[in-house]
Amino acid sequence: MRAAREYWVPLQTRQKAEKAPSWLLRTLYDALSSLTAGLLVISLVFCFVGRPVRVYGSSMQPTLQHGDWVLVRLTPRLERGRIAVMYEGTHLKKPIIKRVIALPGDTVDIDFVSGVVCVNGAALKEPYTAAPTRRKADVRFPLTVAEGTCFVLGDNRNHSQDSRFSEVGLVDQRSVLGQVLFHASFARR
């Protein structure tokens, strides 16, 4: 009797071995996924936290300098003494940045001889101003702030066009973008 011998031969399939993605494809994929994640985070910050705005001009010196950047918290609620960013009227293309001095119902009076600003009969302590408020304009004082508006002044009072001028006047609160959370200075001095 003969012994039968079995031989096992591995079965060969017709499938081709998959190639691993090249380094270029991996690099592009990593870059695109990082870029997408970064854009998503930036979009969420701009939508829910704040918006960056650049400072133009000298009306907020010494607090803010020309070229500084501020992060604006998007809120319609204003507080006295805080810096706000607004689109004053419809004729401006760029936002203006001013300090909120008075809210609806407040009475503002400015003594241009002594340079003191009073709200509701109390003199404001304003260590942030560049100089006392001596520059007059065409708005008459005392002035009561109308409902839905606010009275704003620049910190550089003698070189600022603000609510003392009828071109700006009382600012409609619907045109307020928000209040400044913090600022960063990248301008060369």
C-alpha positions as CSV (number, residue, x, y, z in Angstrom):
1,M,0.0,0.0,0.0
2,R,1.2,3.4,-0.8
3,A,1.1,6.3,1.4
4,A,-0.6,9.3,0.0
5,R,1.2,12.6,0.4
6,E,-0.7,15.8,0.7
7,Y,0.8,19.1,-0.4
8,W,-0.7,22.3,0.8
9,V,-0.3,25.1,-1.6
10,P,-1.3,28.6,-0.4
11,L,-4.2,30.0,-2.3
12,Q,-3.3,33.1,-4.3
13,T,-5.9,35.8,-4.6
14,R,-6.1,38.2,-7.4
15,Q,-6.4,41.2,-5.1
16,K,-3.6,43.7,-5.3
17,A,-2.0,44.8,-2.2
18,E,-3.1,48.3,-1.1
19,K,-0.6,51.0,-1.4
20,A,0.0,53.1,1.7
21,P,-0.8,56.8,1.0
22,S,2.2,58.8,0.0
23,W,3.8,61.3,2.3
24,L,2.5,64.2,0.2
25,L,-1.1,63.0,0.6
26,R,-0.7,62.6,4.3
27,T,0.9,66.0,4.6
28,L,-1.9,67.6,2.6
29,Y,-4.6,65.8,4.7
30,D,-2.9,66.9,8.0
31,A,-2.6,70.5,6.8
32,L,-6.2,70.7,5.6
33,S,-7.6,69.2,8.8
34,S,-5.6,71.6,10.9
35,L,-6.7,74.5,8.8
36,T,-10.3,73.5,9.0
37,A,-10.1,73.1,12.8
38,G,-8.5,76.5,13.1
39,L,-11.1,78.2,11.0
40,L,-13.9,76.5,13.0
41,V,-12.4,77.8,16.3
42,I,-11.9,81.3,14.9
43,S,-15.5,81.3,13.6
44,L,-16.9,80.2,17.0
45,V,-14.8,82.9,18.8
46,F,-16.0,85.6,16.4
47,C,-19.6,84.5,16.7
48,F,-19.9,83.9,20.4
49,V,-17.0,85.7,22.2
50,G,-16.0,88.8,20.3
51,R,-14.7,90.5,17.2
52,P,-11.3,92.2,16.6
53,V,-11.4,95.8,15.6
54,R,-8.5,98.1,14.7
55,V,-8.1,101.5,16.2
56,Y,-7.8,104.4,13.8
57,G,-6.9,107.9,14.8
58,S,-5.8,109.5,18.1
59,S,-9.2,110.2,19.8
60,M,-8.7,107.5,22.4
61,Q,-5.2,108.4,23.5
62,P,-3.6,107.7,25.9
63,T,-5.7,104.5,26.5
64,L,-5.6,103.3,22.8
65,Q,-3.1,104.2,20.2
66,H,-3.5,104.4,16.4
67,G,-2.9,100.8,15.1
68,D,-3.9,99.0,18.3
69,W,-6.3,96.1,18.1
70,V,-9.3,95.6,20.5
71,L,-11.4,92.6,21.1
72,V,-15.1,93.6,21.2
73,R,-17.6,91.6,23.2
74,L,-20.7,91.5,21.1
75,T,-23.4,92.8,23.4
76,P,-26.1,95.5,23.1
77,R,-25.9,96.3,26.9
78,L,-23.7,99.3,27.7
79,E,-22.1,100.3,30.9
80,R,-20.9,103.8,31.9
81,G,-17.2,104.3,31.7
82,R,-16.6,101.4,29.4
83,I,-15.1,101.7,25.9
84,A,-17.6,100.8,23.2
85,V,-17.3,100.2,19.4
86,M,-20.1,101.5,17.3
87,Y,-21.2,102.4,13.8
88,E,-22.2,106.0,14.3
89,G,-25.0,106.7,11.9
90,T,-25.1,105.3,8.4
91,H,-22.5,107.5,6.7
92,L,-19.5,105.8,8.3
93,K,-17.8,102.8,6.8
94,K,-15.4,102.2,9.8
95,P,-16.5,101.7,13.4
96,I,-15.7,104.4,15.9
97,I,-14.3,103.7,19.4
98,K,-15.4,106.0,22.3
99,R,-16.0,105.8,26.0
100,V,-19.6,105.6,27.2
101,I,-20.2,108.6,29.5
102,A,-24.0,108.6,30.0
103,L,-27.0,106.3,29.3
104,P,-30.7,107.1,28.7
105,G,-32.2,109.5,31.3
106,D,-28.8,110.8,32.4
107,T,-28.0,114.5,32.3
108,V,-24.6,115.5,31.0
109,D,-23.0,118.9,31.7
110,I,-19.6,120.0,30.8
111,D,-17.8,123.0,32.3
112,F,-15.4,123.9,29.5
113,V,-13.5,126.4,31.7
114,S,-12.5,123.9,34.4
115,G,-12.7,120.9,31.9
116,V,-14.9,118.8,34.2
117,V,-17.6,116.5,32.9
118,C,-20.6,115.9,35.2
119,V,-23.3,113.2,34.9
120,N,-26.4,113.7,37.0
121,G,-24.8,116.5,38.9
122,A,-21.7,114.4,40.0
123,A,-18.2,115.2,38.5
124,L,-16.6,112.2,36.9
125,K,-13.2,111.0,38.0
126,E,-11.5,110.4,34.7
127,P,-7.8,109.4,35.1
128,Y,-7.9,107.9,31.6
129,T,-8.2,111.3,29.8
130,A,-5.3,113.0,28.1
131,A,-6.3,116.5,29.3
132,P,-9.3,118.3,30.8
133,T,-12.3,118.7,28.4
134,R,-11.9,122.2,27.0
135,R,-12.9,121.9,23.4
136,K,-16.4,123.2,22.8
137,A,-18.7,122.1,20.0
138,D,-22.2,122.9,18.7
139,V,-24.2,120.7,21.2
140,R,-25.5,122.7,24.1
141,F,-25.2,121.6,27.7
142,P,-26.7,120.5,30.1
143,L,-28.1,117.7,27.9
144,T,-30.4,114.8,28.8
145,V,-29.7,111.6,27.0
146,A,-32.7,110.4,25.1
147,E,-34.2,106.9,25.3
148,G,-32.4,104.3,23.2
149,T,-29.2,106.5,22.8
150,C,-25.9,107.0,24.7
151,F,-23.5,109.9,25.1
152,V,-19.9,109.1,24.2
153,L,-16.6,111.0,24.4
154,G,-13.0,110.2,23.3
155,D,-10.3,110.0,26.0
156,N,-8.3,112.6,24.0
157,R,-11.1,115.1,24.6
158,N,-9.5,118.1,22.8
159,H,-8.8,116.0,19.7
160,S,-11.9,113.9,19.5
161,Q,-15.1,114.2,17.4
162,D,-17.7,112.7,19.7
163,S,-21.2,113.4,21.1
164,R,-20.3,117.1,21.7
165,F,-20.6,117.5,17.9
166,S,-24.0,117.3,16.2
167,E,-22.4,115.2,13.4
168,V,-22.0,112.4,15.9
169,G,-24.5,113.5,18.6
170,L,-26.2,111.0,20.8
171,V,-25.4,107.5,19.5
172,D,-28.3,105.1,18.8
173,Q,-27.7,102.0,20.9
174,R,-28.7,99.8,18.0
175,S,-25.6,100.9,16.2
176,V,-23.3,99.7,19.1
177,L,-21.3,96.6,18.1
178,G,-20.2,96.0,21.7
179,Q,-17.8,96.8,24.5
180,V,-14.1,96.4,24.5
181,L,-12.9,93.3,26.5
182,F,-9.2,94.0,26.1
183,H,-6.7,95.6,23.7
184,A,-3.4,94.7,22.3
185,S,-0.8,97.1,20.9
186,F,1.2,95.9,17.9
187,A,2.0,99.4,16.5
188,R,5.5,100.7,16.5
189,R,5.9,103.8,18.5
